[in-house]
Amino acid sequence: MVHVFALYKAHPGMRAKVFEILRANTPAVKAEPGCVEYFASIDAKDAPGLQTPMGEDGFIVYECWADMNAFNAHANAPHVITYRDNTRALIAMRTVHVMSRHDLT
């Protein structure tokens, strides 16, 4: 499994617009071969003090892919390229972490 944590900071007040574009793209992503999980997350309300808030413009997109080939195909899919093109001016910062599971037992 490949786990992807994409951390975003939208330009001030633009997160809702990014989510609109992301929401429209999500069915195509979830239909891709090898997509196990795909969703966005925002700061939890009333979280304990250990939380580092992302703020009103921040969010994380979590993705889980069956393997690296599936993730590579996703990253190069036409609808993903269009999503990036359509949100580029709305995003102030994007950091993508592509991870593999590390068993702690």
N, CA, C and O atoms as a GROMACS GRO file, in nm:
protein
  420
    1MET      N    1   0.084  -0.120   0.000
    1MET     CA    2   0.000   0.000   0.000
    1MET      C    3   0.088   0.125   0.000
    1MET      O    4   0.195   0.128   0.061
    2VAL      N    5   0.039   0.224  -0.069
    2VAL     CA    6   0.105   0.355  -0.074
    2VAL      C    7   0.011   0.454  -0.008
    2VAL      O    8  -0.107   0.464  -0.044
    3HIS      N    9   0.062   0.528   0.089
    3HIS     CA   10  -0.016   0.629   0.161
    3HIS      C   11   0.037   0.766   0.123
    3HIS      O   12   0.157   0.791   0.128
    4VAL      N   13  -0.055   0.854   0.086
    4VAL     CA   14  -0.017   0.988   0.044
    4VAL      C   15  -0.086   1.088   0.135
    4VAL      O   16  -0.207   1.083   0.155
    5PHE      N   17  -0.006   1.179   0.189
    5PHE     CA   18  -0.056   1.288   0.271
    5PHE      C   19  -0.017   1.417   0.199
    5PHE      O   20   0.099   1.456   0.200
    6ALA      N   21  -0.114   1.482   0.137
    6ALA     CA   22  -0.089   1.607   0.065
    6ALA      C   23  -0.140   1.722   0.152
    6ALA      O   24  -0.261   1.737   0.172
    7LEU      N   25  -0.048   1.802   0.203
    7LEU     CA   26  -0.082   1.914   0.289
    7LEU      C   27  -0.092   2.040   0.205
    7LEU      O   28  -0.001   2.072   0.128
    8TYR      N   29  -0.203   2.111   0.219
    8TYR     CA   30  -0.229   2.229   0.140
    8TYR      C   31  -0.260   2.350   0.228
    8TYR      O   32  -0.314   2.337   0.338
    9LYS      N   33  -0.223   2.466   0.178
    9LYS     CA   34  -0.267   2.593   0.233
    9LYS      C   35  -0.319   2.672   0.114
    9LYS      O   36  -0.243   2.709   0.025
   10ALA      N   37  -0.450   2.696   0.114
   10ALA     CA   38  -0.509   2.777   0.007
   10ALA      C   39  -0.479   2.924   0.034
   10ALA      O   40  -0.452   2.964   0.148
   11HIS      N   41  -0.483   3.004  -0.070
   11HIS     CA   42  -0.474   3.148  -0.049
   11HIS      C   43  -0.593   3.189   0.038
   11HIS      O   44  -0.697   3.124   0.034
   12PRO      N   45  -0.579   3.295   0.116
   12PRO     CA   46  -0.686   3.335   0.208
   12PRO      C   47  -0.823   3.338   0.142
   12PRO      O   48  -0.843   3.403   0.039
   13GLY      N   49  -0.917   3.267   0.203
   13GLY     CA   50  -1.055   3.264   0.157
   13GLY      C   51  -1.082   3.176   0.037
   13GLY      O   52  -1.195   3.174  -0.013
   14MET      N   53  -0.982   3.102  -0.012
   14MET     CA   54  -0.998   3.023  -0.134
   14MET      C   55  -1.021   2.874  -0.109
   14MET      O   56  -1.040   2.798  -0.205
   15ARG      N   57  -1.020   2.830   0.016
   15ARG     CA   58  -1.035   2.687   0.042
   15ARG      C   59  -1.168   2.633  -0.010
   15ARG      O   60  -1.170   2.523  -0.067
   16ALA      N   61  -1.275   2.705   0.006
   16ALA     CA   62  -1.406   2.657  -0.041
   16ALA      C   63  -1.405   2.638  -0.193
   16ALA      O   64  -1.464   2.543  -0.244
   17LYS      N   65  -1.338   2.726  -0.265
   17LYS     CA   66  -1.329   2.712  -0.411
   17LYS      C   67  -1.246   2.590  -0.448
   17LYS      O   68  -1.280   2.516  -0.541
   18VAL      N   69  -1.135   2.568  -0.376
   18VAL     CA   70  -1.054   2.448  -0.400
   18VAL      C   71  -1.137   2.324  -0.374
   18VAL      O   72  -1.134   2.229  -0.452
   19PHE      N   73  -1.213   2.323  -0.264
   19PHE     CA   74  -1.296   2.207  -0.231
   19PHE      C   75  -1.403   2.182  -0.338
   19PHE      O   76  -1.437   2.068  -0.366
   20GLU      N   77  -1.455   2.288  -0.397
   20GLU     CA   78  -1.554   2.274  -0.504
   20GLU      C   79  -1.492   2.198  -0.622
   20GLU      O   80  -1.554   2.107  -0.678
   21ILE      N   81  -1.372   2.235  -0.659
   21ILE     CA   82  -1.302   2.169  -0.770
   21ILE      C   83  -1.262   2.027  -0.730
   21ILE      O   84  -1.275   1.934  -0.810
   22LEU      N   85  -1.215   2.011  -0.608
   22LEU     CA   86  -1.176   1.879  -0.557
   22LEU      C   87  -1.296   1.784  -0.552
   22LEU      O   88  -1.286   1.668  -0.591
   23ARG      N   89  -1.408   1.834  -0.505
   23ARG     CA   90  -1.532   1.755  -0.497
   23ARG      C   91  -1.575   1.706  -0.635
   23ARG      O   92  -1.617   1.591  -0.650
   24ALA      N   93  -1.564   1.791  -0.736
   24ALA     CA   94  -1.602   1.753  -0.872
   24ALA      C   95  -1.507   1.647  -0.929
   24ALA      O   96  -1.548   1.567  -1.013
   25ASN      N   97  -1.383   1.647  -0.885
   25ASN     CA   98  -1.282   1.554  -0.937
   25ASN      C   99  -1.282   1.420  -0.863
   25ASN      O  100  -1.232   1.321  -0.916
   26THR      N  101  -1.336   1.416  -0.744
   26THR     CA  102  -1.326   1.298  -0.659
   26THR      C  103  -1.386   1.172  -0.720
   26THR      O  104  -1.323   1.066  -0.709
   27PRO      N  105  -1.502   1.174  -0.784
   27PRO     CA  106  -1.553   1.049  -0.844
   27PRO      C  107  -1.457   0.986  -0.945
   27PRO      O  108  -1.443   0.864  -0.949
   28ALA      N  109  -1.391   1.069  -1.026
   28ALA     CA  110  -1.295   1.015  -1.123
   28ALA      C  111  -1.175   0.952  -1.051
   28ALA      O  112  -1.124   0.849  -1.094
   29VAL      N  113  -1.130   1.014  -0.943
   29VAL     CA  114  -1.017   0.959  -0.867
   29VAL      C  115  -1.057   0.826  -0.804
   29VAL      O  116  -0.984   0.728  -0.814
   30LYS      N  117  -1.173   0.823  -0.739
   30LYS     CA  118  -1.216   0.700  -0.671
   30LYS      C  119  -1.243   0.586  -0.769
   30LYS      O  120  -1.241   0.469  -0.730
   31ALA      N  121  -1.267   0.618  -0.895
   31ALA     CA  122  -1.291   0.515  -0.996
   31ALA      C  123  -1.160   0.460  -1.055
   31ALA      O  124  -1.163   0.362  -1.130
   32GLU      N  125  -1.048   0.521  -1.022
   32GLU     CA  126  -0.921   0.475  -1.077
   32GLU      C  127  -0.884   0.338  -1.021
   32GLU      O  128  -0.910   0.310  -0.904
   33PRO      N  129  -0.824   0.252  -1.105
   33PRO     CA  130  -0.776   0.122  -1.055
   33PRO      C  131  -0.674   0.142  -0.944
   33PRO      O  132  -0.580   0.221  -0.958
   34GLY      N  133  -0.691   0.071  -0.835
   34GLY     CA  134  -0.596   0.078  -0.725
   34GLY      C  135  -0.624   0.181  -0.620
   34GLY      O  136  -0.552   0.190  -0.521
   35CYS      N  137  -0.729   0.263  -0.638
   35CYS     CA  138  -0.764   0.362  -0.536
   35CYS      C  139  -0.834   0.291  -0.420
   35CYS      O  140  -0.940   0.231  -0.438
   36VAL      N  141  -0.774   0.297  -0.304
   36VAL     CA  142  -0.830   0.233  -0.184
   36VAL      C  143  -0.906   0.336  -0.101
   36VAL      O  144  -1.013   0.306  -0.047
   37GLU      N  145  -0.852   0.455  -0.090
   37GLU     CA  146  -0.912   0.560  -0.006
   37GLU      C  147  -0.871   0.696  -0.061
   37GLU      O  148  -0.759   0.713  -0.110
   38TYR      N  149  -0.962   0.793  -0.051
   38TYR     CA  150  -0.934   0.928  -0.100
   38TYR      C  151  -1.031   1.023  -0.033
   38TYR      O  152  -1.152   1.014  -0.054
   39PHE      N  153  -0.979   1.116   0.048
   39PHE     CA  154  -1.066   1.214   0.112
   39PHE      C  155  -0.985   1.334   0.161
   39PHE      O  156  -0.862   1.326   0.173
   40ALA      N  157  -1.054   1.443   0.190
   40ALA     CA  158  -0.992   1.564   0.245
   40ALA      C  159  -1.025   1.573   0.393
   40ALA      O  160  -1.128   1.524   0.439
   41SER      N  161  -0.935   1.638   0.467
   41SER     CA  162  -0.953   1.659   0.611
   41SER      C  163  -0.923   1.804   0.646
   41SER      O  164  -0.834   1.866   0.588
   42ILE      N  165  -0.999   1.856   0.742
   42ILE     CA  166  -0.974   1.989   0.797
   42ILE      C  167  -0.956   1.976   0.947
   42ILE      O  168  -0.979   1.868   1.003
   43ASP      N  169  -0.916   2.084   1.012
   43ASP     CA  170  -0.895   2.081   1.156
   43ASP      C  171  -1.019   2.032   1.229
   43ASP      O  172  -1.131   2.075   1.201
   44ALA      N  173  -0.999   1.940   1.324
   44ALA     CA  174  -1.108   1.894   1.409
   44ALA      C  175  -1.139   2.000   1.513
   44ALA      O  176  -1.050   2.063   1.569
   45LYS      N  177  -1.266   2.019   1.536
   45LYS     CA  178  -1.307   2.113   1.641
   45LYS      C  179  -1.288   2.047   1.777
   45LYS      O  180  -1.305   1.926   1.791
   46ASP      N  181  -1.253   2.127   1.877
   46ASP     CA  182  -1.238   2.080   2.015
   46ASP      C  183  -1.132   1.970   2.027
   46ASP      O  184  -1.145   1.882   2.113
   47ALA      N  185  -1.028   1.974   1.943
   47ALA     CA  186  -0.920   1.875   1.951
   47ALA      C  187  -0.836   1.903   2.075
   47ALA      O  188  -0.830   2.016   2.122
   48PRO      N  189  -0.770   1.799   2.127
   48PRO     CA  190  -0.684   1.820   2.244
   48PRO      C  191  -0.568   1.913   2.212
   48PRO      O  192  -0.539   1.941   2.095
   49GLY      N  193  -0.502   1.961   2.317
   49GLY     CA  194  -0.396   2.060   2.302
   49GLY      C  195  -0.277   2.017   2.219
   49GLY      O  196  -0.197   2.102   2.181
   50LEU      N  197  -0.263   1.890   2.189
   50LEU     CA  198  -0.147   1.846   2.110
   50LEU      C  199  -0.161   1.875   1.962
   50LEU      O  200  -0.066   1.858   1.887
   51GLN      N  201  -0.278   1.918   1.920
   51GLN     CA  202  -0.302   1.948   1.778
   51GLN      C  203  -0.223   2.070   1.733
   51GLN      O  204  -0.213   2.169   1.806
   52THR      N  205  -0.168   2.062   1.612
   52THR     CA  206  -0.111   2.179   1.545
   52THR      C  207  -0.211   2.216   1.436
   52THR      O  208  -0.214   2.152   1.331
   53PRO      N  209  -0.291   2.319   1.459
   53PRO     CA  210  -0.396   2.354   1.362
   53PRO      C  211  -0.339   2.394   1.227
   53PRO      O  212  -0.234   2.457   1.218
   54MET      N  213  -0.411   2.356   1.122
   54MET     CA  214  -0.376   2.397   0.986
   54MET      C  215  -0.437   2.532   0.954
   54MET      O  216  -0.389   2.602   0.865
   55GLY      N  217  -0.541   2.570   1.027
   55GLY     CA  218  -0.604   2.699   1.007
   55GLY      C  219  -0.717   2.696   0.905
   55GLY      O  220  -0.744   2.593   0.844
   56GLU      N  221  -0.782   2.808   0.890
   56GLU     CA  222  -0.900   2.820   0.804
   56GLU      C  223  -0.872   2.791   0.656
   56GLU      O  224  -0.962   2.754   0.581
   57ASP      N  225  -0.748   2.809   0.615
   57ASP     CA  226  -0.715   2.788   0.474
   57ASP      C  227  -0.644   2.656   0.449
   57ASP      O  228  -0.616   2.621   0.334
   58GLY      N  229  -0.613   2.582   0.555
   58GLY     CA  230  -0.537   2.459   0.541
   58GLY      C  231  -0.625   2.336   0.533
   58GLY      O  232  -0.738   2.334   0.582
   59PHE      N  233  -0.571   2.231   0.469
   59PHE     CA  234  -0.639   2.102   0.464
   59PHE      C  235  -0.538   1.996   0.419
   59PHE      O  236  -0.431   2.027   0.366
   60ILE      N  237  -0.576   1.872   0.440
   60ILE     CA  238  -0.495   1.759   0.399
   60ILE      C  239  -0.581   1.669   0.311
   60ILE      O  240  -0.696   1.642   0.344
   61VAL      N  241  -0.524   1.623   0.201
   61VAL     CA  242  -0.588   1.519   0.121
   61VAL      C  243  -0.513   1.390   0.150
   61VAL      O  244  -0.392   1.381   0.130
   62TYR      N  245  -0.587   1.289   0.199
   62TYR     CA  246  -0.529   1.158   0.225
   62TYR      C  247  -0.568   1.065   0.111
   62TYR      O  248  -0.684   1.060   0.070
   63GLU      N  249  -0.469   0.992   0.062
   63GLU     CA  250  -0.491   0.895  -0.044
   63GLU      C  251  -0.425   0.763  -0.005
   63GLU      O  252  -0.318   0.763   0.056
   64CYS      N  253  -0.488   0.654  -0.038
   64CYS     CA  254  -0.427   0.523  -0.021
   64CYS      C  255  -0.442   0.449  -0.154
   64CYS      O  256  -0.551   0.440  -0.209
   65TRP      N  257  -0.329   0.397  -0.204
   65TRP     CA  258  -0.324   0.329  -0.333
   65TRP      C  259  -0.274   0.187  -0.313
   65TRP      O  260  -0.191   0.162  -0.225
   66ALA      N  261  -0.322   0.097  -0.394
   66ALA     CA  262  -0.285  -0.045  -0.381
   66ALA      C  263  -0.136  -0.066  -0.399
   66ALA      O  264  -0.077  -0.153  -0.335
   67ASP      N  265  -0.073   0.013  -0.487
   67ASP     CA  266   0.070  -0.001  -0.511
   67ASP      C  267   0.121   0.126  -0.579
   67ASP      O  268   0.043   0.215  -0.613
   68MET      N  269   0.253   0.134  -0.597
   68MET     CA  270   0.313   0.254  -0.654
   68MET      C  271   0.273   0.273  -0.800
   68MET      O  272   0.263   0.387  -0.845
   69ASN      N  273   0.250   0.165  -0.874
   69ASN     CA  274   0.204   0.179  -1.013
   69ASN      C  275   0.070   0.250  -1.019
   69ASN      O  276   0.048   0.336  -1.104
   70ALA      N  277  -0.021   0.214  -0.928
   70ALA     CA  278  -0.153   0.278  -0.924
   70ALA      C  279  -0.138   0.426  -0.890
   70ALA      O  280  -0.205   0.511  -0.949
   71PHE      N  281  -0.052   0.458  -0.794
   71PHE     CA  282  -0.031   0.597  -0.757
   71PHE      C  283   0.032   0.676  -0.872
   71PHE      O  284  -0.010   0.788  -0.900
   72ASN      N  285   0.130   0.618  -0.938
   72ASN     CA  286   0.192   0.686  -1.053
   72ASN      C  287   0.091   0.713  -1.164
   72ASN      O  288   0.092   0.820  -1.224
   73ALA      N  289   0.005   0.615  -1.190
   73ALA     CA  290  -0.099   0.635  -1.291
   73ALA      C  291  -0.192   0.749  -1.249
   73ALA      O  292  -0.230   0.832  -1.332
   74HIS      N  293  -0.228   0.752  -1.122
   74HIS     CA  294  -0.313   0.859  -1.070
   74HIS      C  295  -0.247   0.996  -1.088
   74HIS      O  296  -0.309   1.090  -1.137
   75ALA      N  297  -0.120   1.005  -1.049
   75ALA     CA  298  -0.049   1.133  -1.055
   75ALA      C  299  -0.040   1.188  -1.197
   75ALA      O  300  -0.025   1.309  -1.217
   76ASN      N  301  -0.049   1.100  -1.295
   76ASN     CA  302  -0.039   1.142  -1.435
   76ASN      C  303  -0.171   1.136  -1.510
   76ASN      O  304  -0.175   1.157  -1.632
   77ALA      N  305  -0.280   1.107  -1.439
   77ALA     CA  306  -0.412   1.099  -1.503
   77ALA      C  307  -0.455   1.237  -1.553
   77ALA      O  308  -0.430   1.337  -1.486
   78PRO      N  309  -0.520   1.243  -1.668
   78PRO     CA  310  -0.563   1.373  -1.722
   78PRO      C  311  -0.649   1.454  -1.626
   78PRO      O  312  -0.633   1.576  -1.617
   79HIS      N  313  -0.741   1.390  -1.552
   79HIS     CA  314  -0.828   1.465  -1.460
   79HIS      C  315  -0.749   1.520  -1.342
   79HIS      O  316  -0.788   1.622  -1.285
   80VAL      N  317  -0.639   1.456  -1.304
   80VAL     CA  318  -0.556   1.507  -1.195
   80VAL      C  319  -0.473   1.625  -1.244
   80VAL      O  320  -0.457   1.724  -1.172
   81ILE      N  321  -0.422   1.616  -1.364
   81ILE     CA  322  -0.348   1.728  -1.422
   81ILE      C  323  -0.440   1.850  -1.437
   81ILE      O  324  -0.399   1.962  -1.408
   82THR      N  325  -0.563   1.826  -1.482
   82THR     CA  326  -0.661   1.936  -1.492
   82THR      C  327  -0.691   1.995  -1.356
   82THR      O  328  -0.699   2.117  -1.342
   83TYR      N  329  -0.707   1.910  -1.254
   83TYR     CA  330  -0.730   1.959  -1.116
   83TYR      C  331  -0.616   2.050  -1.073
   83TYR      O  332  -0.639   2.159  -1.021
   84ARG      N  333  -0.492   2.005  -1.095
   84ARG     CA  334  -0.377   2.086  -1.055
   84ARG      C  335  -0.375   2.220  -1.130
   84ARG      O  336  -0.349   2.324  -1.071
   85ASP      N  337  -0.404   2.214  -1.259
   85ASP     CA  338  -0.407   2.338  -1.339
   85ASP      C  339  -0.516   2.432  -1.288
   85ASP      O  340  -0.495   2.554  -1.280
   86ASN      N  341  -0.632   2.377  -1.254
   86ASN     CA  342  -0.746   2.459  -1.211
   86ASN      C  343  -0.732   2.514  -1.070
   86ASN      O  344  -0.800   2.611  -1.034
   87THR      N  345  -0.645   2.456  -0.990
   87THR     CA  346  -0.629   2.502  -0.851
   87THR      C  347  -0.497   2.574  -0.827
   87THR      O  348  -0.477   2.632  -0.720
   88ARG      N  349  -0.408   2.572  -0.923
   88ARG     CA  350  -0.274   2.630  -0.904
   88ARG      C  351  -0.279   2.772  -0.849
   88ARG      O  352  -0.205   2.804  -0.755
   89ALA      N  353  -0.363   2.857  -0.903
   89ALA     CA  354  -0.370   2.996  -0.859
   89ALA      C  355  -0.438   3.012  -0.723
   89ALA      O  356  -0.429   3.118  -0.660
   90LEU      N  357  -0.507   2.908  -0.678
   90LEU     CA  358  -0.580   2.913  -0.551
   90LEU      C  359  -0.497   2.861  -0.434
   90LEU      O  360  -0.533   2.884  -0.318
   91ILE      N  361  -0.387   2.792  -0.462
   91ILE     CA  362  -0.307   2.724  -0.361
   91ILE      C  363  -0.180   2.804  -0.332
   91ILE      O  364  -0.104   2.837  -0.423
   92ALA      N  365  -0.159   2.836  -0.204
   92ALA     CA  366  -0.038   2.907  -0.163
   92ALA      C  367   0.076   2.810  -0.134
   92ALA      O  368   0.192   2.844  -0.156
   93MET      N  369   0.044   2.689  -0.085
   93MET     CA  370   0.146   2.593  -0.048
   93MET      C  371   0.092   2.452  -0.063
   93MET      O  372  -0.023   2.424  -0.029
   94ARG      N  373   0.176   2.363  -0.114
   94ARG     CA  374   0.141   2.222  -0.125
   94ARG      C  375   0.265   2.141  -0.093
   94ARG      O  376   0.371   2.164  -0.150
   95THR      N  377   0.251   2.047  -0.001
   95THR     CA  378   0.359   1.955   0.032
   95THR      C  379   0.300   1.815   0.025
   95THR      O  380   0.200   1.786   0.090
   96VAL      N  381   0.362   1.727  -0.054
   96VAL     CA  382   0.311   1.592  -0.073
   96VAL      C  383   0.409   1.493  -0.012
   96VAL      O  384   0.528   1.493  -0.044
   97HIS      N  385   0.358   1.409   0.078
   97HIS     CA  386   0.437   1.303   0.140
   97HIS      C  387   0.385   1.169   0.090
   97HIS      O  388   0.269   1.135   0.114
   98VAL      N  389   0.469   1.094   0.020
   98VAL     CA  390   0.434   0.961  -0.029
   98VAL      C  391   0.503   0.862   0.063
   98VAL      O  392   0.626   0.859   0.072
   99MET      N  393   0.423   0.781   0.130
   99MET     CA  394   0.475   0.698   0.240
   99MET      C  395   0.439   0.550   0.218
   99MET      O  396   0.342   0.517   0.150
  100SER      N  397   0.520   0.465   0.278
  100SER     CA  398   0.486   0.323   0.286
  100SER      C  399   0.473   0.287   0.433
  100SER      O  400   0.534   0.349   0.520
  101ARG      N  401   0.393   0.187   0.458
  101ARG     CA  402   0.367   0.145   0.596
  101ARG      C  403   0.494   0.088   0.659
  101ARG      O  404   0.569   0.015   0.596
  102HIS      N  405   0.515   0.124   0.784
  102HIS     CA  406   0.626   0.070   0.862
  102HIS      C  407   0.566   0.000   0.983
  102HIS      O  408   0.509   0.066   1.070
  103ASP      N  409   0.578  -0.128   0.989
  103ASP     CA  410   0.518  -0.207   1.096
  103ASP      C  411   0.594  -0.186   1.227
  103ASP      O  412   0.716  -0.200   1.231
  104LEU      N  413   0.522  -0.154   1.332
  104LEU     CA  414   0.584  -0.126   1.462
  104LEU      C  415   0.585  -0.247   1.555
  104LEU      O  416   0.624  -0.235   1.671
  105THR      N  417   0.544  -0.361   1.505
  105THR     CA  418   0.545  -0.480   1.592
  105THR      C  419   0.667  -0.564   1.564
  105THR      O  420   0.686  -0.668   1.627
   0.00000   0.00000   0.00000
